Amino acid sequence: MTVLPEDGLSLAAEFPDPTREQWQSLVAGVLRKSGRDLTGPAAEDALATALQDGLVTRPLYTADDAPADAPAAGYPGFAPYTRGGRAEGGTVSGWDVRQRHTGTDPARVNEAVLADLENGVTSLWLALGGSGVPAEALPAVLDGVYLDLAPVALDAGEEFGPAAGALLRLHDERGVDRDAVRGTLGADPVGTLARTGREAADATATATGLAARCAREYPGLRAIAVDALPYHEAGASDAQELGCSLATGVGWLRDLTAAGLTVEEACGQLEFRYAATADQFLTIAKLRAARRLWARVAEVCGAPAPAAAQRQHAVTSAVMMTRRDPWVNMLRTTVASLAAGLGGADSVTVLPFDHPLGLSDAFARRIARNTSTILLEESHLGRVIDPAGGSWYVESLTDSLAHAAWDWFQEIERAGGQRAALRSGLIGERLAATWRERSAKLATRREPITGVSEFPQLGQAPVVRDAAPPAPTGGLPSVHRDDAYEALRARSDAHLAATGARPRVFLAALGPAAAHTARAAFAAGLFQAGGIEPVHDPVSVDADTAADAFTRSGAAVACICSSDALYAEGAAPVAEALTSAGALRVFLAGRPGDRRETYLQAGVDEFVVAGGDAVAVLTSVLDRMGVA
């Protein structure tokens, strides 16, 4: 039994508080064992991680790291709304579980809609027009739906005007009280411009007209979607996504007030949409920073405090999802939706795990909606308001992200605003540069993709789905983290279909398993990421057996795997044997050190190491093999 001191103080009070210097000294001791002689702040800096936008995450945060110039976070539901747009947070009903529905068959979409509403979904996000069912089919899609209970958000692209008209008529035909109507009409000409490079001449007037009508007649309905997904899906960093959304929102405030709405009414017509990724803390910080930044914009524009609370719709990122081993997407979307909820999003959409493959099936939609249900009903995440608030790490990350986003927003404003920056190519060029930097990390596997660049499974049967309606094109590109590896795997699949076998690499392992297992596993994972099947039979070879084993493997290239000590003894003769046996290319797993020239002269063509450009290596191997 624990006995407390007589004065009632915690036992922790009997121990002295450790200092940062003591912690740095312990870190220095660990680093010294790895050959890095660093002390003091330098030892701590060695464990810091550089992020996009010039942000840095440190290994330790204390009260001294709290941002000095940041506005007070305040209370949830009060300016600057960093801690949430509602005072009660999600404690009453959690977040709005909003599921997306695509497809061109009204009957099938209606079936999916009803299944979702009967099983935990609280609002609908419908794709209409070119990306879904036609607007005139809306009554069939919403047949059996109680529109006064289930808010509807529309996504109709360039056809938002007819789609909005169809939904408003349907509400009137079914006798829904206009005060009870909720949702968003999804007018998004700027997002359409970003996705397609086009914007109809009357799009802004149509959107502002819808906003004016909603402000007058539908107090719970928003007309405008400020969608940041086109920028995220084109490779934007988190700060760039925020800056683009701010610039778009400011543009709408100008357009709406010019059309006769007050600033308060204009703010009330906007719903902001952001991507939620599996980077939990960045997603939390992004949503918190977005509310803080928008509150500042609204304050400067003269909006009263309640109207300055940003309405947020978070959608799990399509960029992070993979086409290979799509089951892992369930884990990614779980973390992303958790982060969206903890970050204070009002509505959360979990994309089904098979979203990158086409139209989702019933199982995938069920898992998607149950993700939010488990987080709310079993994990009780909605019961705590702003659970990340007060964390020195989260507060610091929120502040850093807000500053980076504000700088980008100001640059867009200096360029004439969001539309002008899109048309001039400024946004496209900047996002492309960001994606090139990230692509380099993906290629070197410094940003790993589980199931694709790490732990791929070549024998897994592909998951096949019906094709989804084509996505809009002509504007910003649509990127995915797995793009480069998917291209390599597609080449391997084509080779398999044409020849009955995948391209192969022979793993020439030297010595006992204890000596070669680590590097053999590394090499196997590397080549599998490109769709190249590793052959590790026999378990171990030497200069006398390597050539015959290679020939029997059916491989075209080989990779020598073992410890540095065994490399010094046997790598050179094994490389010579593999070359004489016809290996098109001989790799060695690991860094060669001062024996580089010896290995090269013996026939080693390339060294594969952690942090190397895996995409470049795999591409060159497939090219050398003649795999188209």
C-alpha positions in Angstrom: 0.0 0.0 0.0 1.3 3.5 -0.9 1.5 5.8 2.1 1.4 9.5 1.4 3.4 11.9 3.4 1.7 13.5 6.4 1.4 16.9 4.6 -0.6 15.3 1.8 1.9 16.0 -0.9 2.4 13.5 -3.7 5.4 11.2 -3.4 6.7 12.9 -6.6 7.4 16.0 -4.5 10.2 14.1 -2.7 12.2 13.9 -5.9 14.0 16.9 -7.4 12.8 18.2 -10.8 15.2 17.1 -13.5 16.7 19.9 -15.6 16.9 20.1 -19.4 20.7 20.1 -19.1 20.6 16.7 -17.3 18.4 15.3 -20.0 20.7 16.6 -22.7 23.6 15.0 -20.9 21.8 11.6 -21.0 21.1 12.0 -24.7 24.8 12.9 -25.3 25.8 9.6 -23.7 23.6 7.6 -26.0 24.8 9.5 -29.1 28.4 9.0 -28.0 27.9 5.2 -28.3 27.0 5.7 -32.0 30.1 7.7 -32.6 28.5 11.2 -32.4 30.3 13.4 -29.9 27.7 16.1 -29.2 26.9 17.8 -26.0 24.3 20.3 -24.6 21.8 21.8 -27.1 23.6 20.2 -30.0 22.8 16.7 -28.6 19.1 17.7 -28.5 19.2 19.2 -32.0 20.5 15.9 -33.3 17.2 14.3 -32.5 15.0 17.0 -34.1 13.0 16.2 -37.2 12.7 18.6 -40.1 9.2 18.9 -41.6 7.8 20.6 -44.6 7.3 24.4 -44.5 10.5 24.9 -42.5 8.9 23.4 -39.4 11.0 21.4 -37.0 9.7 19.0 -34.3 12.0 18.6 -31.3 12.3 15.5 -29.0 11.4 17.4 -25.9 9.0 20.2 -25.1 8.6 22.1 -21.8 6.9 25.2 -20.7 9.9 27.2 -22.0 8.9 26.1 -25.5 5.4 27.6 -25.4 5.1 30.2 -28.2 5.7 33.6 -26.7 4.0 35.7 -29.4 0.9 33.5 -30.0 -2.5 34.9 -29.0 -4.0 33.2 -26.0 -5.7 30.0 -27.0 -8.7 31.0 -24.9 -11.6 28.7 -24.2 -13.4 26.3 -26.6 -16.1 28.2 -28.4 -14.5 31.6 -27.9 -12.1 33.6 -30.0 -9.6 32.8 -31.4 -11.3 29.4 -31.6 -8.0 27.5 -31.6 -9.5 25.2 -29.0 -12.7 24.6 -31.0 -15.6 26.3 -32.6 -18.2 25.2 -30.1 -18.0 25.6 -26.3 -19.3 22.1 -25.8 -17.0 20.5 -28.4 -18.2 17.0 -29.3 -19.5 16.2 -25.8 -23.2 16.3 -26.8 -23.2 14.3 -30.0 -19.6 13.8 -31.1 -18.7 15.0 -34.6 -21.0 14.8 -37.6 -20.2 11.4 -39.4 -20.5 12.5 -43.0 -20.0 9.8 -45.7 -19.3 10.4 -49.3 -21.3 8.7 -52.1 -20.3 8.5 -55.7 -21.6 6.5 -58.5 -23.8 7.0 -61.6 -26.7 4.5 -60.8 -29.3 6.3 -58.6 -30.7 3.1 -57.3 -27.4 1.8 -56.1 -26.5 5.1 -54.6 -29.8 5.2 -52.8 -29.2 1.7 -51.4 -25.8 2.8 -50.1 -27.2 6.0 -48.6 -30.0 4.2 -46.7 -27.6 1.6 -45.4 -25.3 4.3 -44.1 -28.0 6.3 -42.4 -29.4 3.2 -40.8 -26.0 2.3 -39.4 -24.5 5.4 -37.8 -23.9 8.0 -40.5 -25.4 11.4 -39.6 -25.0 13.4 -42.9 -24.5 12.7 -46.6 -21.9 14.0 -49.0 -23.3 13.4 -52.5 -21.3 13.6 -55.8 -23.6 14.9 -58.6 -23.1 15.9 -62.2 -20.0 14.7 -64.0 -18.6 13.0 -60.9 -21.8 11.2 -59.9 -25.5 10.9 -60.6 -27.3 13.7 -62.6 -28.9 16.4 -60.5 -32.4 15.5 -61.8 -31.9 12.0 -60.2 -31.6 13.6 -56.7 -35.2 12.6 -55.7 -34.4 9.0 -56.5 -31.1 9.1 -54.6 -32.7 10.5 -51.5 -35.9 8.4 -51.6 -36.7 7.3 -48.1 -34.3 9.9 -46.5 -35.7 12.2 -43.8 -34.2 15.4 -45.0 -35.1 17.3 -41.8 -32.9 14.8 -39.9 -30.1 14.0 -42.4 -28.2 17.0 -43.6 -27.0 16.8 -47.2 -23.7 18.3 -48.6 -23.5 18.5 -52.4 -20.4 18.2 -54.6 -21.4 18.9 -58.2 -18.4 20.7 -59.5 -19.3 23.0 -62.4 -23.0 22.0 -62.1 -23.4 23.3 -58.6 -26.2 25.7 -59.6 -28.6 23.1 -61.0 -27.7 20.6 -58.2 -28.5 23.2 -55.5 -31.8 24.1 -57.2 -32.7 20.4 -57.3 -32.0 19.9 -53.6 -33.9 23.1 -52.5 -36.9 22.1 -54.6 -36.8 18.6 -53.1 -36.9 20.1 -49.6 -40.0 22.2 -50.5 -41.7 19.3 -52.2 -41.4 17.1 -49.1 -42.5 19.9 -46.9 -39.3 20.4 -44.9 -39.4 23.5 -42.7 -36.8 25.8 -44.0 -35.5 26.5 -40.5 -34.8 22.8 -40.2 -32.7 22.5 -43.4 -29.0 21.8 -42.7 -26.0 21.0 -44.9 -24.1 22.8 -47.7 -25.0 23.4 -51.3 -21.3 23.0 -52.2 -20.9 26.0 -54.5 -17.2 25.9 -55.2 -16.1 27.7 -58.4 -12.6 28.3 -57.0 -12.1 24.6 -56.3 -13.4 23.9 -59.8 -10.9 26.3 -61.2 -8.2 24.5 -59.3 -9.2 21.1 -60.5 -10.2 21.9 -64.1 -8.5 25.2 -65.0 -11.9 26.5 -65.9 -14.5 28.8 -64.2 -17.8 29.7 -65.9 -18.3 33.4 -66.3 -21.4 33.4 -64.2 -20.2 31.0 -61.5 -19.4 33.6 -58.9 -22.7 35.4 -59.4 -24.6 32.1 -59.2 -22.8 31.2 -56.0 -23.3 34.5 -54.3 -27.0 34.4 -55.3 -27.3 31.0 -53.6 -25.6 32.4 -50.5 -27.9 35.4 -50.4 -30.9 33.1 -50.6 -29.6 30.8 -47.9 -28.9 33.8 -45.6 -32.5 35.0 -46.1 -34.5 31.8 -46.2 -32.4 28.9 -44.8 -30.6 29.9 -41.5 -29.0 26.4 -41.1 -27.8 26.0 -44.7 -24.5 27.1 -46.1 -24.0 27.7 -49.8 -20.2 27.9 -50.3 -17.6 25.2 -49.8 -14.0 26.5 -49.3 -12.4 23.2 -50.4 -8.7 22.9 -49.8 -8.6 19.3 -51.0 -7.5 20.2 -54.6 -4.3 21.7 -53.2 -3.6 18.8 -50.8 -4.3 16.3 -53.6 -1.8 18.3 -55.9 1.0 17.8 -53.3 0.6 20.8 -51.1 2.1 20.9 -47.7 -0.1 21.6 -44.7 0.8 25.3 -44.6 0.1 25.6 -48.3 -3.2 23.9 -47.9 -4.1 26.3 -45.1 -2.9 29.4 -46.9 -4.9 28.5 -50.0 -8.0 28.0 -48.0 -7.5 31.4 -46.2 -7.0 33.2 -49.6 -10.1 31.5 -51.0 -12.2 32.4 -47.9 -11.1 36.0 -48.1 -12.0 36.1 -51.8 -15.5 34.9 -50.9 -15.9 37.5 -48.2 -15.1 40.2 -50.8 -17.6 38.6 -53.3 -20.4 38.0 -50.8 -20.2 41.5 -49.2 -20.1 43.1 -52.6 -23.3 41.2 -53.4 -25.0 42.7 -50.4 -24.4 40.3 -47.5 -23.1 41.5 -44.2 -19.7 40.2 -43.1 -21.5 38.1 -40.5 -23.8 36.6 -43.1 -20.9 36.0 -45.4 -18.9 34.1 -42.8 -22.0 32.0 -42.0 -22.2 30.9 -45.7 -18.7 29.3 -45.7 -17.8 25.7 -44.8 -14.0 24.9 -45.0 -12.8 21.4 -46.1 -9.4 20.0 -45.1 -7.5 16.8 -45.5 -6.8 14.7 -42.5 -3.7 12.5 -42.8 -2.2 9.7 -40.7 0.3 12.2 -39.3 -1.8 12.6 -36.2 -0.3 15.7 -34.6 0.1 17.6 -37.8 -3.6 17.1 -38.6 -4.6 18.2 -35.1 -2.4 21.3 -35.4 -3.6 22.1 -38.9 -7.3 22.2 -37.8 -6.5 24.2 -34.7 -4.3 26.7 -36.7 -7.0 27.0 -39.4 -9.6 28.2 -36.8 -7.1 30.6 -35.3 -6.1 32.1 -38.6 -9.7 32.4 -39.9 -10.7 34.1 -36.6 -8.1 36.7 -37.2 -9.3 37.3 -40.8 -12.9 37.6 -39.6 -11.9 39.9 -36.8 -10.1 42.3 -39.2 -13.1 42.2 -41.5 -15.4 43.2 -38.7 -17.3 40.0 -38.1 -18.8 39.5 -34.6 -17.2 36.8 -32.6 -19.7 34.0 -33.0 -19.5 34.3 -36.9 -15.7 34.0 -36.8 -15.8 30.4 -35.7 -14.8 28.4 -38.8 -17.0 25.5 -39.8 -14.8 22.6 -40.7 -15.2 19.4 -42.7 -12.3 17.0 -42.5 -11.8 14.3 -45.1 -9.3 11.5 -44.7 -6.5 12.0 -47.3 -6.8 10.3 -50.7 -3.1 11.1 -51.2 -2.0 8.8 -48.4 -4.0 5.8 -49.6 -2.5 3.0 -51.6 -3.7 0.8 -54.3 -1.5 -2.2 -53.3 -2.3 -3.8 -50.0 -5.3 -1.5 -49.6 -6.3 -3.1 -46.3 -3.6 -1.0 -44.7 -5.7 2.0 -45.6 -8.1 1.1 -42.8 -5.3 1.8 -40.3 -4.4 5.1 -42.1 -7.9 6.3 -42.1 -8.4 5.3 -38.5 -5.5 7.5 -37.3 -6.6 10.3 -39.7 -10.2 10.4 -38.4 -9.0 10.2 -34.8 -6.8 13.2 -35.5 -9.7 15.1 -37.2 -11.9 14.5 -34.3 -9.3 15.5 -31.7 -8.5 18.5 -33.8 -12.1 19.7 -33.5 -13.5 19.1 -37.0 -17.3 19.6 -37.1 -17.8 16.9 -39.8 -15.5 14.0 -40.6 -15.6 11.9 -43.7 -13.7 8.6 -43.7 -13.0 7.4 -47.2 -13.4 3.7 -47.6 -10.2 1.7 -47.8 -10.8 0.7 -51.4 -11.4 4.4 -52.5 -8.3 4.4 -54.8 -9.5 1.4 -56.7 -12.9 2.6 -57.8 -16.5 2.4 -56.5 -16.4 1.1 -52.9 -18.3 -2.0 -52.0 -20.7 -2.4 -49.0 -18.0 -3.9 -46.8 -15.6 -1.0 -47.3 -18.3 1.6 -46.6 -19.3 -0.3 -43.5 -15.7 -0.3 -42.2 -15.5 3.4 -43.0 -18.6 4.5 -41.1 -17.8 2.1 -38.2 -14.4 3.8 -37.8 -16.1 7.0 -36.5 -18.6 5.0 -34.5 -15.9 3.1 -32.6 -13.9 6.3 -32.0 -17.0 8.0 -30.6 -19.0 5.3 -28.9 -16.3 2.9 -27.7 -13.2 5.2 -27.4 -15.3 8.1 -26.3 -13.1 10.7 -28.0 -15.9 13.2 -28.3 -16.2 13.4 -24.5 -13.1 15.5 -24.0 -13.0 19.1 -25.4 -9.8 19.9 -27.1 -7.8 17.0 -25.6 -4.6 18.2 -27.3 -4.9 21.7 -25.8 -2.1 22.6 -23.3 0.3 20.2 -24.8 3.5 22.2 -25.3 4.2 20.2 -28.4 0.8 20.7 -30.0 0.7 24.3 -29.1 4.1 24.9 -30.5 3.3 23.0 -33.7 0.0 24.9 -34.1 1.8 28.2 -33.8 4.6 27.3 -36.2 2.1 26.0 -38.8 -0.1 29.1 -38.4 2.9 31.4 -39.1 4.0 29.4 -42.2 0.4 29.4 -43.5 0.0 33.1 -42.9 3.2 33.8 -44.9 1.9 31.8 -47.9 -1.5 33.4 -47.6 0.1 36.9 -47.8 2.1 35.8 -50.8 -1.1 34.7 -52.6 -2.8 38.0 -51.7 0.1 40.0 -53.1 -0.3 38.0 -56.3 -3.9 39.2 -56.6 -5.8 36.6 -54.6 -6.5 32.9 -55.0 -8.0 33.0 -58.5 -5.2 35.1 -59.9 -2.5 32.9 -58.3 -4.1 29.8 -59.8 -4.3 31.4 -63.3 -0.8 32.7 -63.2 0.6 29.3 -62.3 2.1 30.5 -59.0 0.2 28.0 -56.9 0.8 25.1 -59.4 4.5 25.8 -59.5 4.9 26.1 -55.7 2.9 22.9 -55.1 4.9 21.0 -57.7 8.1 22.0 -56.1 6.8 20.8 -52.7 5.8 17.5 -54.2 9.2 17.0 -55.8 10.8 17.4 -52.4 8.4 14.9 -50.9 8.8 12.5 -53.8 12.5 12.4 -53.1 11.7 11.3 -49.5 9.3 8.7 -50.8 11.8 7.4 -53.4 14.5 7.0 -50.7 12.0 5.4 -48.3 12.7 8.1 -45.7 8.9 8.4 -45.8 7.9 4.8 -45.8 4.7 3.5 -47.3 3.6 0.3 -45.5 2.6 -2.5 -47.9 4.2 -0.6 -50.8 7.8 0.6 -50.2 8.0 -1.3 -46.9 6.8 -4.9 -46.4 5.2 -5.4 -49.9 3.4 -8.6 -50.6 3.9 -9.7 -54.3 1.7 -12.7 -53.9 -1.4 -10.8 -52.7 -4.3 -11.0 -55.1 -5.3 -7.6 -56.4 -8.5 -6.0 -55.1 -10.8 -5.2 -58.0 -13.7 -2.7 -58.0 -16.0 -1.2 -60.5 -14.6 2.0 -62.1 -15.6 5.2 -60.4 -16.7 8.2 -62.4 -13.7 10.0 -63.9 -12.2 12.8 -61.8 -12.1 16.3 -63.2 -8.9 17.1 -65.1 -7.2 20.1 -66.7 -6.1 22.0 -63.6 -3.8 21.0 -60.8 -2.6 17.4 -60.9 -3.7 14.7 -58.6 -0.9 12.9 -56.9 -0.6 9.8 -54.6 2.2 8.7 -52.4 2.5 5.4 -54.1 2.6 6.7 -57.7 6.3 5.9 -58.4 6.0 2.4 -56.8 2.7 1.7 -58.5 4.3 2.4 -61.9 7.0 -0.2 -61.1 4.5 -2.8 -59.9 2.4 -2.3 -63.0 5.5 -3.1 -65.1 6.0 -6.3 -63.0 2.3 -7.2 -63.4 2.5 -6.8 -67.2 5.6 -9.1 -67.2 3.8 -11.7 -65.2 0.8 -11.6 -67.5 3.1 -12.0 -70.6 5.5 -14.6 -69.3 3.9 -16.4 -66.4 6.6 -15.2 -63.9 7.7 -12.0 -62.3 11.1 -10.6 -62.8 13.5 -12.1 -60.2 16.6 -11.2 -58.2 18.8 -13.9 -56.7 19.9 -13.2 -53.2 23.4 -14.5 -52.9 23.7 -14.8 -49.1 27.1 -15.5 -47.6 27.8 -17.3 -44.4 25.3 -18.3 -41.6 21.9 -16.9 -41.2 23.0 -14.7 -38.3 25.4 -12.9 -40.6 23.2 -12.3 -43.6 19.6 -12.3 -42.4 19.3 -8.5 -41.8 20.7 -7.5 -45.2 18.9 -10.3 -47.0 15.6 -9.1 -45.5 16.5 -5.5 -46.5 17.3 -6.4 -50.1 14.2 -8.6 -50.4 12.0 -5.8 -49.3 13.7 -3.3 -51.6 13.3 -5.4 -54.7 9.8 -6.5 -53.9 8.8 -2.8 -53.7 9.5 -2.7 -57.5 7.6 -6.0 -58.2 10.9 -8.0 -58.4 10.6 -11.4 -56.8 13.6 -12.3 -54.5 14.9 -15.9 -54.8 16.8 -17.0 -51.6 17.6 -20.6 -52.4 20.0 -22.0 -51.2 20.2 -20.2 -47.9 23.9 -19.6 -48.3 26.4 -19.7 -51.2 30.1 -19.2 -51.8 32.3 -18.7 -54.8 32.0 -22.4 -55.8 28.2 -22.6 -55.6 27.0 -19.1 -56.5 27.0 -19.4 -60.3 25.0 -22.7 -60.3 22.5 -21.4 -57.8 22.1 -18.2 -59.8 21.4 -20.1 -63.0 18.8 -22.3 -61.3 17.1 -19.4 -59.8 15.8 -18.1 -63.1 16.8 -14.5 -62.0 18.4 -12.0 -64.3 20.2 -10.0 -61.5 21.7 -10.8 -58.2 22.3 -9.1 -54.8 25.1 -10.2 -52.4 24.0 -10.1 -48.8 26.1 -10.6 -45.6 28.1 -8.9 -42.9 31.0 -6.6 -43.6 33.4 -9.2 -42.3 32.2 -11.9 -44.6 32.1 -9.4 -47.5 35.9 -8.8 -47.0 36.4 -12.6 -47.2 34.1 -13.7 -50.0 32.2 -10.9 -51.8 34.7 -10.4 -54.6 34.9 -14.0 -55.8 31.1 -14.4 -55.5 30.6 -11.3 -57.6 33.0 -12.7 -60.2 31.1 -16.0 -60.2 27.7 -14.2 -60.6 29.0 -12.1 -63.5 30.5 -15.1 -65.3 27.1 -16.8 -64.9 25.4 -14.1 -66.8 24.0 -11.8 -64.2 22.9 -8.6 -65.9 23.7 -6.6 -62.8 25.3 -7.5 -59.4 24.3 -5.5 -56.3 25.8 -5.6 -52.9 23.7 -4.8 -49.8 25.4 -2.3 -47.6 28.1 0.4 -47.7 31.4 -0.8 -49.1 33.7 1.4 -47.0 37.3 1.3 -48.1 36.8 -1.8 -50.2 34.6 -0.1 -52.8 37.1 -0.3 -55.6 37.9 -4.0 -54.9 34.2 -4.9 -55.1 33.7 -2.9 -58.3 36.7 -4.5 -60.0 35.3 -7.9 -59.0 32.0 -7.3 -60.8 29.7 -5.5 -58.3 27.8 -2.9 -60.2 26.0 -1.0 -57.5 25.6 -0.8 -53.7 22.1 -0.7 -52.2 21.8 1.0 -48.9 19.2 2.4 -46.5 18.4 5.9 -47.6 19.4 5.3 -51.2 17.1 6.1 -54.1 15.0 2.9 -54.3 12.9 4.1 -57.2 15.9 4.9 -59.3 17.5 1.5 -58.5 14.4 -0.4 -59.3 13.6 1.5 -62.4 17.1 0.8 -63.7 16.8 -2.9 -62.9 13.6 -3.3 -64.7 15.0 -1.4 -67.7 18.1 -3.7 -67.8 15.8 -6.7 -67.6 13.8 -5.4 -70.6 10.6 -5.3 -68.5 8.4 -2.8 -70.3 
